Amino acid sequence: MRAVITVVGHDTVGIIAGISGELSKNNVNILDISQSVLQDLFAMVMLVDISKCKISFTELSRQIASKGAEMGVKIHVMHEDIFTSMHRV
């Protein structure tokens, strides 16, 4: 199972480290990552493998969103099935 994580906010040191640390702590593997900084705005999309995650998807989403709030960025976690359904033509 996979999930898509989006992160948006003002660029600061440690955003990727903070999020990847939370994912690692819960045995979530980052499969792909794309990030961009536009002036002082940070945007990132991650594709992650949640098949071996130690906690429920709901709890993972809550923890990641909480970490984002702590860092001053908005994080959204979406299960791949929902993402795929939303973007079908």
C-alpha positions as CSV (number, residue, x, y, z in Angstrom):
1,M,0.0,0.0,0.0
2,R,1.2,3.5,-0.8
3,A,0.2,7.0,0.2
4,V,0.8,10.5,-1.2
5,I,2.1,13.2,1.2
6,T,2.0,16.9,0.3
7,V,3.7,19.6,2.2
8,V,3.3,23.4,1.7
9,G,4.6,26.3,3.7
10,H,7.4,28.8,4.2
11,D,10.8,27.4,3.6
12,T,12.8,26.6,6.8
13,V,15.7,24.4,7.7
14,G,14.8,20.8,8.6
15,I,11.4,20.3,6.9
16,I,12.5,17.2,5.0
17,A,14.4,15.9,8.0
18,G,11.5,16.4,10.3
19,I,9.0,14.6,8.1
20,S,11.3,11.8,7.1
21,G,12.1,11.2,10.8
22,E,8.5,10.8,11.6
23,L,8.0,8.4,8.7
24,S,11.1,6.4,9.6
25,K,10.0,6.1,13.2
26,N,6.8,4.4,12.0
27,N,8.6,2.1,9.4
28,V,7.2,4.1,6.4
29,N,9.6,4.0,3.4
30,I,9.9,7.0,1.0
31,L,9.7,5.7,-2.5
32,D,9.9,9.0,-4.4
33,I,10.2,12.7,-3.4
34,S,9.9,15.9,-5.3
35,Q,10.4,19.3,-3.7
36,S,10.7,22.9,-4.8
37,V,11.4,26.2,-3.2
38,L,9.8,29.2,-4.9
39,Q,11.3,32.3,-3.3
40,D,10.5,31.6,0.3
41,L,7.7,29.0,-0.3
42,F,8.3,25.3,0.1
43,A,6.3,22.6,-1.7
44,M,6.9,18.9,-1.6
45,V,5.2,15.7,-2.8
46,M,6.2,12.3,-1.5
47,L,5.1,8.8,-2.5
48,V,5.5,6.5,0.5
49,D,5.1,2.8,1.1
50,I,2.8,2.3,4.2
51,S,2.5,-1.5,3.9
52,K,4.9,-2.0,7.0
53,C,3.7,1.0,9.0
54,K,3.6,0.3,12.7
55,I,0.4,2.4,13.3
56,S,-2.9,2.8,11.6
57,F,-3.2,5.1,8.5
58,T,-5.4,7.5,10.5
59,E,-2.8,7.7,13.3
60,L,0.0,8.2,10.8
61,S,-1.9,11.1,9.2
62,R,-2.5,12.7,12.6
63,Q,1.1,12.4,13.6
64,I,2.4,13.7,10.3
65,A,0.0,16.7,10.4
66,S,0.9,17.4,14.0
67,K,4.6,17.4,13.0
68,G,3.8,19.8,10.2
69,A,2.0,22.2,12.5
70,E,5.0,22.1,14.9
71,M,7.3,23.0,11.9
72,G,4.9,25.7,10.5
73,V,3.9,23.8,7.3
74,K,0.6,22.2,6.2
75,I,0.9,18.5,5.5
76,H,-1.8,16.3,4.0
77,V,-1.6,12.5,3.8
78,M,-3.8,10.7,1.2
79,H,-4.1,7.0,0.6
80,E,-3.0,6.1,-3.0
81,D,-6.5,4.6,-3.8
82,I,-8.2,7.9,-3.0
83,F,-5.6,9.9,-4.9
84,T,-5.9,7.7,-7.9
85,S,-9.7,7.9,-7.9
86,M,-9.7,11.7,-7.6
87,H,-7.3,12.0,-10.6
88,R,-8.9,9.6,-13.1
89,V,-10.0,11.0,-16.4
